[in-house]
Amino acid sequence: MSIAEHRAIALEEFCITGSGGTPSRNNKSFYGGTIPWVKSGELREKLVVQTEERITEEALKKSSAKMVPAGAILLAMYGATVGRLAMLGVDAATNQAICNIRPDPRLADAKYVYRALESKVPELIAQATGGAQPNISQEKVRNLKIPLPPLDEQKRIAAILDKADQLRQQRRQAIALLDSLTQSIFLEMFGTSKGQVRKIGELISDGTFLMHKDGNHGSNYPRAEEFGEEGIPFLSARAIAEDGALLPDKVQYLNIEKASSLTIGWIQAGDVLLSHNASVGKVGIYRGEFGPALIGTSLTAFRGDPNIIAPEFLYSQLRSDYFQRQLTKSMSQTTRNQVPITAQRNLEIRLPDISRQQEFMSVANVVQVRLDKMALSLRASQHLFASLQHRAFAGQL
C-alpha cells in the first residue's frame, strides 16, 4: 500500500505536543545553569545542539519551562520566526513561542514527521491568526493531519529527502565560504583604520549618496488586494537572504495601476538595500534582475555617486562588523527592533579613495561570478528537493 493510500492522521493521535516558558528575568538564579534553553529565533538550522542561554534546575521547578527530550521536533508558533522547524539534538527546555512535537516511536519516525510538517508549514501559516504577527495555535498543530504509512516506508521517504536536503546544504555552505572570502578581502583592504570616517547624513548632503530612502508610508503603502501574480516587483526585507542574495520566491508583485501612482521607492541596478525594520542588518545589491522595481518600508535603498562610492564596496561596508555594531547600538536606544531613516543618518562609514574601491570591485566581481553560478546550482537543488517532497507526500516516490 503506497503512502497515498494511507489516510491522513491528526498529529495528536500519535504525537505528544507541548510548549515551554520564559523564567523570570528578574530572578538571576534562574539563568546561567546547565540546561540548554531554546528560543524561537534559534531555529535556524535543522538540528539544534547549542543555545545562547542556559537555565537552572530551580528555573524548571519555579517557572513554566519544561524539559524536552532530544529527538523532539520544534516549531515556532508566532512572531517573526513563525513556521520555522528544527529537530532537538540535546535534552533542553524551550520558550513559550515553541511547540515541541514528540512522535510515538512505535508509530512514527521523527525524521519522517519532520519532513511531513515541513511540507505543511505553508498550510499552517495560512491558518494563523494575528495579522502582522501571525500565531499558530497548539490546537491547530495537534489537529494537523499527515499520511502515516508503515515505519519502514516512513524511514525510506525520510532518507531520500534527507539526501536531497544534504545537497542543498552543501550548496549553501559553498556560497557561505565564497561570501566570507569577499568579506575577508574587504577587511584586509579596508581594515578598521583605513578610510575617512563620514556620517551618512553628511554624505547625503554633499551628494555622495544620490538617494537614501525607504518605501511608501501611510495611505500610499500598497494594500494586500493590490498584490497579485503579475505586476511590478515589490521587495521587502524578507526578499533578502542572510547572505545578501535576493530571493525570487519572496518577491511580491504590485499591480501596475498602483505602482504607477507611486513616486518614491523605485530602485535601479546598483542600489544597495539595507533591512532596517524587524530583521535589521541584512544587506543586498539590486542588480536589476527583476527590471523596474519598488521597495517597501522595511528596506532602505542607498544609491551612491559611482565616481565617489562603488556599489560592491558599499555593500561590503554595510555588512562589516564596524557598521553592524552601530546598527545594534542604535536599536538598543529604541523600543522597537528597527533603525529608521532618520537614525541611519547618524551612522558612520569609512570612505577610502575611489581607486582603492575599484581595486576591491575587480576582485569582488570575480568572486561574484562564481557566487552567481553557485546560486544557480542551489536553486536547482532546491527545485529538486521541492519536487521530491511533493512526490513523497503525493504517493509518487
KERO-234202 format. One record per residue (C-alpha): residue number from 1; residue in three letters; y, x, z. Coordinates in Angstrom, 3 decimals, decimal comma, always signed. Each point is the difference from the previous one (the first is absolute). Last residue first. Layout:
N
R num residuo       c2       c1       c3
R NUM     ALA        Y        X        Z
...
END
This chain:
397
R num residuo       c2       c1       c3
R 397     LEU   +8,437   +8,065   -4,582
R 396     GLN   +0,609   -3,434   -1,518
R 395     GLY   -0,210   -2,237   +3,081
R 394     ALA   +3,698   -0,887   -0,006
R 393     PHE   +0,532   +2,061   +3,146
R 392     ALA   -1,186   +3,240   -1,585
R 391     ARG   +1,536   -0,754   -3,398
R 390     HIS   +3,469   -0,299   +1,496
R 389     GLN   -0,424   +3,154   +2,053
R 388     LEU   -1,376   +1,894   -2,993
R 387     SER   +3,005   -1,001   -2,096
R 386     ALA   +2,473   +0,846   +2,761
R 385     PHE   -1,664   +3,394   +0,513
R 384     LEU   +0,113   +0,802   -3,716
R 383     HIS   +3,641   -1,097   -0,217
R 382     GLN   +0,821   +2,285   +2,932
R 381     SER   -1,872   +2,889   -1,654
R 380     ALA   +2,033   -0,506   -3,186
R 379     ARG   +3,236   -0,210   +2,006
R 378     LEU   -0,875   +3,271   +1,717
R 377     SER   -0,657   +1,710   -3,345
R 376     LEU   +3,366   -1,165   -1,278
R 375     ALA   +1,618   +1,317   +3,186
R 374     MET   -1,797   +3,330   -0,471
R 373     LYS   +1,526   +0,321   -3,470
R 372     ASP   +3,456   -0,843   +1,355
R 371     LEU   -0,439   +2,526   +2,796
R 370     ARG   -0,867   +2,720   -2,532
R 369     VAL   +3,160   -0,723   -1,958
R 368     GLN   +1,889   -0,120   +3,299
R 367     VAL   -1,154   +3,520   +0,932
R 366     VAL   +1,556   +1,369   -3,183
R 365     ASN   +3,130   -2,085   +0,634
R 364     ALA   +0,326   +1,409   +3,523
R 363     VAL   +0,060   +3,563   -1,343
R 362     SER   +2,779   -0,656   -2,504
R 361     MET   +1,788   -2,206   +2,528
R 360     PHE   +0,088   +2,801   +2,592
R 359     GLU   +1,732   +2,321   -2,428
R 358     GLN   +2,349   -2,886   -0,838
R 357     GLN   +0,885   -0,356   +3,678
R 356     ARG   +0,836   +3,688   +0,156
R 355     SER   +2,342   -0,377   -2,994
R 354     ILE   +1,533   -3,103   +1,606
R 353     ASP   +1,259   +2,063   +2,963
R 352     PRO   -1,392   -1,070   +3,362
R 351     LEU   +0,666   -3,382   +1,670
R 350     ARG   -1,404   -0,493   +3,491
R 349     ILE   -0,055   -3,657   +1,026
R 348     GLU   +1,726   -1,798   +2,843
R 347     LEU   -0,060   -3,514   +1,426
R 346     ASN   +3,254   -1,776   +0,856
R 345     ARG   -0,006   -2,040   -3,208
R 344     GLN   -3,500   -1,225   +0,847
R 343     ALA   +1,379   -2,098   +2,861
R 342     THR   +2,071   -2,109   -2,411
R 341     ILE   -2,938   -0,517   -2,364
R 340     PRO   -2,309   -1,259   +2,741
R 339     VAL   -2,548   +2,117   +1,899
R 338     GLN   -2,655   -2,455   +1,167
R 337     ASN   -2,631   -0,735   +2,643
R 336     ARG   +2,170   -2,311   +2,046
R 335     THR   +1,724   +0,337   +3,392
R 334     THR   +2,128   +2,922   -1,177
R 333     GLN   +0,688   +3,542   +1,251
R 332     SER   -3,637   +1,065   -0,262
R 331     MET   +0,119   -0,756   -3,723
R 330     SER   +2,714   +2,638   -0,514
R 329     LYS   -2,130   +2,623   +1,750
R 328     THR   -2,982   -0,814   -2,201
R 327     LEU   +2,112   +0,157   -3,150
R 326     GLN   +1,447   +3,356   +1,082
R 325     ARG   -3,507   +1,339   +0,567
R 324     GLN   -0,877   -1,105   -3,543
R 323     PHE   +2,857   +2,087   -1,416
R 322     TYR   -1,029   +3,345   +1,467
R 321     ASP   -3,705   -0,821   -0,254
R 320     SER   +0,465   -0,169   -3,775
R 319     ARG   -0,658   -3,207   -1,942
R 318     LEU   +3,689   -0,560   -0,769
R 317     GLN   +0,325   +3,592   -1,221
R 316     SER   -3,139   -0,311   -2,142
R 315     TYR   +1,408   -2,981   -1,884
R 314     LEU   +3,453   +1,624   -0,163
R 313     PHE   -1,499   +3,097   -1,656
R 312     GLU   -2,035   -2,090   -2,439
R 311     PRO   +3,123   -2,025   -0,880
R 310     ALA   +2,253   +3,048   -0,597
R 309     ILE   +3,416   +0,200   +1,696
R 308     ILE   +3,252   +1,357   -1,389
R 307     ASN   -0,124   -0,281   -3,800
R 306     PRO   -2,465   -2,896   +0,310
R 305     ASP   +2,651   -2,055   +1,866
R 304     GLY   -2,234   -1,754   +2,498
R 303     ARG   -1,372   -3,521   +0,151
R 302     PHE   -1,377   -0,948   +3,409
R 301     ALA   -1,606   -3,456   +0,230
R 300     THR   -0,539   -1,464   +3,473
R 299     LEU   -3,014   -2,246   +0,529
R 298     SER   -0,822   -2,850   +2,415
R 297     THR   +2,718   -2,231   -1,466
R 296     GLY   -1,819   -0,456   -3,294
R 295     ILE   +0,047   +2,170   -3,109
R 294     LEU   +0,468   -0,980   -3,635
R 293     ALA   -1,506   +1,273   -3,247
R 292     PRO   +0,750   +0,872   -3,625
R 291     GLY   -3,162   +1,677   -1,367
R 290     PHE   -3,154   +0,052   +2,149
R 289     GLU   -0,731   +3,746   -0,207
R 288     GLY   +3,680   +0,925   +0,131
R 287     ARG   -0,682   +3,113   +2,033
R 286     TYR   +0,907   -1,568   +3,350
R 285     ILE   -0,438   +2,777   +2,523
R 284     GLY   -1,534   -0,834   +3,373
R 283     VAL   +0,707   +0,372   +3,714
R 282     LYS   -1,573   -1,681   +3,036
R 281     GLY   +2,146   +0,472   +3,104
R 280     VAL   +0,138   -3,395   +1,711
R 279     SER   -2,865   -2,493   -0,270
R 278     ALA   +1,994   -2,868   +1,567
R 277     ASN   +3,313   +0,616   -1,846
R 276     HIS   +1,348   +3,207   -1,528
R 275     SER   -2,429   +0,738   -2,829
R 274     LEU   +1,622   +2,729   -2,097
R 273     LEU   +0,076   -0,064   -3,804
R 272     VAL   +1,146   +2,873   -2,248
R 271     ASP   +1,515   -1,053   -3,325
R 270     GLY   -1,069   +2,167   -2,951
R 269     ALA   -0,827   -2,861   -2,356
R 268     GLN   +2,180   -3,032   +0,693
R 267     ILE   +0,604   -2,456   +2,823
R 266     TRP   +1,706   -3,396   +0,217
R 265     GLY   +0,733   -1,195   +3,534
R 264     ILE   +3,461   -1,340   -0,789
R 263     THR   +1,353   -2,382   -2,634
R 262     LEU   -2,466   -2,851   +0,373
R 261     SER   +0,256   -3,147   -2,151
R 260     SER   -2,244   +1,433   -2,713
R 259     ALA   -2,799   +0,478   +2,545
R 258     LYS   +0,068   -3,718   +0,856
R 257     GLU   -0,355   -1,082   -3,629
R 256     ILE   -2,490   +2,767   -0,775
R 255     ASN   -2,525   -1,133   +2,613
R 254     LEU   -0,785   +2,628   +2,615
R 253     TYR   -3,279   +1,903   -0,227
R 252     GLN   -1,604   +1,657   +3,035
R 251     VAL   -1,246   +3,607   +0,191
R 250     LYS   -2,836   +0,565   +2,475
R 249     ASP   -2,708   +0,291   -2,684
R 248     PRO   +2,018   +2,690   -1,793
R 247     LEU   +0,125   +2,276   +3,073
R 246     LEU   +2,716   +2,654   -0,259
R 245     ALA   -1,171   +3,352   +1,324
R 244     GLY   +1,939   +1,576   +2,867
R 243     ASP   -2,984   +1,238   +2,022
R 242     GLU   +0,401   -2,841   +2,532
R 241     ALA   -0,140   -2,472   -2,875
R 240     ILE   +3,108   -1,753   -1,315
R 239     ALA   -0,325   -3,612   -1,206
R 238     ARG   -0,041   -1,180   +3,643
R 237     ALA   +3,623   +1,063   +0,346
R 236     SER   +1,086   -2,567   -2,588
R 235     LEU   +0,093   +0,196   -3,794
R 234     PHE   +0,825   -2,828   -2,416
R 233     PRO   -1,166   +0,303   -3,625
R 232     ILE   +1,929   -2,459   -2,221
R 231     GLY   -1,971   -2,994   -1,270
R 230     GLU   -3,614   -1,108   -0,143
R 229     GLU   -2,728   -1,096   +2,426
R 228     GLY   +2,428   -1,719   +2,346
R 227     PHE   +2,927   +0,354   +2,353
R 226     GLU   +2,870   -2,484   +0,198
R 225     GLU   -2,020   -2,324   +2,267
R 224     ALA   +0,134   +2,560   +2,796
R 223     ARG   +3,797   +0,084   +0,013
R 222     PRO   +1,965   +2,972   -1,317
R 221     TYR   +2,716   +1,448   +2,262
R 220     ASN   +3,374   -1,055   -1,385
R 219     SER   +0,610   -2,478   +2,828
R 218     GLY   -0,134   +2,767   +2,562
R 217     HIS   -0,782   +3,539   -1,123
R 216     ASN   -0,564   +1,626   -3,389
R 215     GLY   -1,695   +3,368   -0,159
R 214     ASP   +0,844   +3,407   +1,467
R 213     LYS   +2,777   +2,371   -0,984
R 212     HIS   +0,942   +3,667   -0,341
R 211     MET   +1,217   +0,585   -3,551
R 210     LEU   +1,855   +2,813   -1,761
R 209     PHE   -0,895   +2,408   +2,777
R 208     THR   +1,732   +3,341   -0,527
R 207     GLY   +3,177   -2,011   -0,600
R 206     ASP   +2,154   +1,503   +2,765
R 205     SER   -0,065   -3,121   +2,164
R 204     ILE   -3,749   -0,599   -0,350
R 203     LEU   -0,749   +3,610   +0,911
R 202     GLU   +2,235   -0,318   +3,054
R 201     GLY   -1,868   -3,114   +1,157
R 200     ILE   -3,323   +1,793   -0,461
R 199     LYS   +1,151   +2,697   +2,391
R 198     ARG   -0,108   +3,554   -1,289
R 197     VAL   -1,729   +3,181   +1,203
R 196     GLN   +0,391   +2,829   -2,523
R 195     GLY   -3,301   +1,521   -1,051
R 194     LYS   -2,647   +2,125   +1,682
R 193     SER   -0,528   +0,106   +3,773
R 192     THR   -2,987   -2,309   +0,469
R 191     GLY   -1,917   +1,164   -3,030
R 190     PHE   +1,120   -0,634   -3,594
R 189     MET   -2,308   +2,102   -2,166
R 188     GLU   -2,984   +0,292   +2,340
R 187     LEU   +0,429   -3,553   +1,269
R 186     PHE   +0,105   -1,380   -3,547
R 185     ILE   -3,079   +2,017   -0,997
R 184     SER   -1,828   -1,413   +3,024
R 183     GLN   +1,104   -3,538   -0,898
R 182     THR   -1,326   +0,414   -3,533
R 181     LEU   -3,317   +1,337   +1,329
R 180     SER   -0,219   -2,903   +2,453
R 179     ASP   +0,075   -2,393   -2,970
R 178     LEU   -2,781   +1,895   -1,726
R 177     LEU   -2,127   -0,205   +3,144
R 176     ALA   +0,765   -3,702   +0,472
R 175     ILE   -0,979   -0,723   -3,615
R 174     ALA   -3,335   +1,769   +0,493
R 173     GLN   -0,580   -1,973   +3,207
R 172     ARG   +0,725   -3,285   -1,770
R 171     ARG   -2,456   +0,847   -2,784
R 170     GLN   -2,687   +0,873   +2,556
R 169     GLN   +0,683   -3,273   +1,831
R 168     ARG   -0,499   -2,058   -3,146
R 167     LEU   -3,324   +1,741   -0,706
R 166     GLN   -1,082   -0,668   +3,580
R 165     ASP   +0,808   -3,686   -0,557
R 164     ALA   -2,456   -0,133   -2,876
R 163     LYS   -2,648   +1,617   +2,196
R 162     ASP   +0,733   -2,404   +2,869
R 161     LEU   -0,209   -2,970   -2,375
R 160     ILE   -3,501   +1,005   -1,099
R 159     ALA   -1,139   +0,647   +3,591
R 158     ALA   +1,389   -3,336   +1,237
R 157     ILE   -1,896   -1,872   -2,722
R 156     ARG   -3,296   +1,692   +0,877
R 155     LYS   +0,573   -0,530   +3,732
R 154     GLN   +0,594   -3,724   -0,473
R 153     GLU   -3,104   -0,291   -2,177
R 152     ASP   -2,135   +1,661   +2,683
R 151     LEU   +1,533   -2,252   +2,652
R 150     PRO   -0,897   -3,231   -1,804
R 149     PRO   +2,878   -1,871   -1,714
R 148     LEU   +3,064   -1,217   +1,945
R 147     PRO   +2,736   -1,488   -2,162
R 146     ILE   +3,405   -0,041   +1,736
R 145     LYS   +1,834   -2,780   +1,821
R 144     LEU   +3,197   +0,268   +2,016
R 143     ASN   -0,136   -2,367   +2,974
R 142     ARG   +0,152   +2,764   +2,611
R 141     VAL   +2,914   +1,693   -1,751
R 140     LYS   +1,876   -3,284   -0,378
R 139     GLU   -0,520   -0,717   +3,708
R 138     GLN   +1,219   +3,454   +0,994
R 137     SER   +3,288   -0,811   -1,723
R 136     ILE   +1,505   +1,955   -2,876
R 135     ASN   +3,773   +0,265   +0,479
R 134     PRO   +2,526   +0,675   -2,733
R 133     GLN   +3,337   +1,595   +1,033
R 132     ALA   +2,384   -1,071   -2,786
R 131     GLY   -1,480   -3,507   +0,000
R 130     GLY   -1,963   -0,648   +3,216
R 129     THR   -3,359   -1,393   -1,097
R 128     ALA   -2,935   +1,697   -1,696
R 127     GLN   -2,266   -1,880   -2,417
R 126     ALA   +1,033   +2,163   -2,963
R 125     ILE   -0,530   +3,064   +2,213
R 124     LEU   -3,594   -1,046   +0,618
R 123     GLU   -0,697   -0,574   -3,698
R 122     PRO   +1,528   +3,373   -0,899
R 121     VAL   -2,195   +1,632   +2,701
R 120     LYS   -3,250   -1,515   -1,333
R 119     SER   -1,196   +2,951   -2,107
R 118     GLU   +0,536   +2,346   +2,942
R 117     LEU   -1,870   -2,470   +2,198
R 116     ALA   -3,072   +0,365   -2,231
R 115     ARG   +0,335   +3,782   +0,075
R 114     TYR   +0,221   +0,038   +3,815
R 113     VAL   -2,902   -2,445   +0,265
R 112     TYR   -2,110   +2,340   -2,150
R 111     LYS   +0,933   +2,996   +2,139
R 110     ALA   -0,869   -1,949   +3,171
R 109     ASP   -3,469   -0,985   -1,281
R 108     ALA   -0,792   -3,572   +0,984
R 107     LEU   -2,778   -2,023   +1,587
R 106     ARG   -1,789   +2,169   +2,572
R 105     PRO   +3,098   +2,198   +0,315
R 104     ASP   +2,020   -2,973   +1,341
R 103     PRO   +3,423   +0,714   -1,486
R 102     ARG   +2,872   +1,103   +2,263
R 101     ILE   +3,491   -0,998   -1,181
R 100     ASN   +3,060   +1,276   +1,844
R  99     CYS   +3,276   -1,795   -0,663
R  98     ILE   +3,028   +2,241   +0,334
R  97     ALA   +3,558   -1,067   +0,859
R  96     GLN   -0,891   -0,228   +3,705
R  95     ASN   -0,400   +3,764   +0,406
R  94     THR   -3,310   +1,795   -0,219
R  93     ALA   -2,484   +1,675   +2,366
R  92     ALA   -2,423   +2,725   -1,072
R  91     ASP   -3,619   +1,077   -0,503
R  90     VAL   +0,107   +2,325   -2,997
R  89     GLY   -0,207   -0,328   -3,802
R  88     LEU   +1,624   -3,418   -0,236
R  87     MET   -0,026   -1,375   -3,516
R  86     ALA   +3,253   -0,798   -1,724
R  85     LEU   +1,799   -2,924   -1,604
R  84     ARG   +3,641   -0,784   -0,739
R  83     GLY   +0,739   -3,682   -0,531
R  82     VAL   +3,309   -0,099   +1,867
R  81     THR   +1,601   +3,450   +0,283
R  80     ALA   +3,643   -1,160   -0,003
R  79     GLY   -0,692   -2,540   +2,731
R  78     TYR   -3,158   -1,985   +0,656
R  77     MET   -3,784   -0,037   +0,286
R  76     ALA   -0,966   +3,626   -0,644
R  75     LEU   -3,795   +0,019   -0,455
R  74     LEU   -2,389   +2,404   +1,775
R  73     ILE   -3,731   +0,141   -0,740
R  72     ALA   -2,213   +1,130   +2,880
R  71     GLY   -2,237   +3,038   -0,443
R  70     ALA   +1,128   +1,685   +3,201
R  69     PRO   +0,139   -2,490   +2,858
R  68     VAL   +3,149   -1,892   +1,044
R  67     MET   +1,330   +0,378   +3,540
R  66     LYS   +2,516   -2,555   +1,196
R  65     ALA   +3,790   -0,059   +0,443
R  64     SER   +1,203   -3,209   +1,681
R  63     SER   +1,342   +1,965   +2,966
R  62     LYS   -0,993   +0,966   +3,560
R  61     LYS   -3,561   +1,309   -0,355
R  60     LEU   +0,437   +1,651   -3,397
R  59     ALA   +3,298   +1,570   +1,062
R  58     GLU   -1,711   +1,374   +3,119
R  57     GLU   -2,606   +1,679   -2,204
R  56     THR   +2,863   +1,866   -1,658
R  55     ILE   +1,688   -0,175   -3,404
R  54     ARG   +0,194   +2,322   -2,975
R  53     GLU   +2,662   +0,245   -2,685
R  52     GLU   +0,319   +1,272   -3,571
R  51     THR   -3,594   -0,874   -0,775
R  50     GLN   -2,932   +1,883   -1,523
R  49     VAL   -3,286   -1,124   -1,586
R  48     VAL   +1,120   -2,901   -2,184
R  47     LEU   -2,016   -0,235   -3,230
R  46     LYS   +1,277   -1,674   -3,195
R  45     GLU   +3,379   +1,651   +0,285
R  44     ARG   +3,421   -1,447   +0,836
R  43     LEU   -0,864   -2,380   +2,817
R  42     GLU   +2,291   +1,909   +2,371
R  41     GLY   +2,840   -2,509   -0,365
R  40     SER   -2,233   -2,605   +1,680
R  39     LYS   -0,066   +2,010   +3,229
R  38     VAL   -3,220   +1,609   +1,274
R  37     TRP   -0,382   +1,185   +3,601
R  36     PRO   -2,388   +2,929   +0,578
R  35     ILE   -1,174   +0,111   +3,655
R  34     THR   +0,514   +3,337   +1,769
R  33     GLY   +3,168   -0,712   +1,967
R  32     GLY   +3,647   +0,683   -0,791
R  31     TYR   +1,143   -3,589   +0,511
R  30     PHE   -0,643   -2,742   +2,570
R  29     SER   +1,247   +2,073   +2,945
R  28     LYS   +3,480   -0,071   -1,532
R  27     ASN   +0,356   -3,717   +0,760
R  26     ASN   +3,167   -1,230   -1,710
R  25     ARG   -1,665   +0,216   -3,413
R  24     SER   -2,220   -2,884   +1,063
R  23     PRO   -3,436   +0,212   -1,614
R  22     THR   -0,043   -1,276   -3,594
R  21     GLY   -2,843   -2,328   -0,867
R  20     GLY   -3,252   -0,426   -1,863
R  19     SER   -1,565   -2,487   -2,370
R  18     GLY   -3,375   -1,634   -0,421
R  17     THR   -2,792   -0,792   -2,425
R  16     ILE   -3,786   -0,136   +0,355
R  15     CYS   -1,760   -0,275   -3,332
R  14     PHE   -2,975   -1,914   -1,462
R  13     GLU   +0,974   -3,680   +0,042
R  12     GLU   +3,675   +0,716   +0,785
R  11     LEU   +0,304   +1,745   -3,357
R  10     ALA   -0,528   -3,271   -1,862
R   9     ILE   -2,927   +0,037   -2,444
R   8     ALA   +0,143   -0,178   -3,784
R   7     ARG   -3,230   -1,296   -1,482
R   6     HIS   -2,331   +2,475   -1,618
R   5     GLU   -0,712   -0,493   -3,705
R   4     ALA   +2,917   +2,197   -1,081
R   3     ILE   -1,453   +2,862   +2,050
R   2     SER   -3,127   -0,079   -2,119
R   1     MET   -3,364   -1,505   +1,047
END
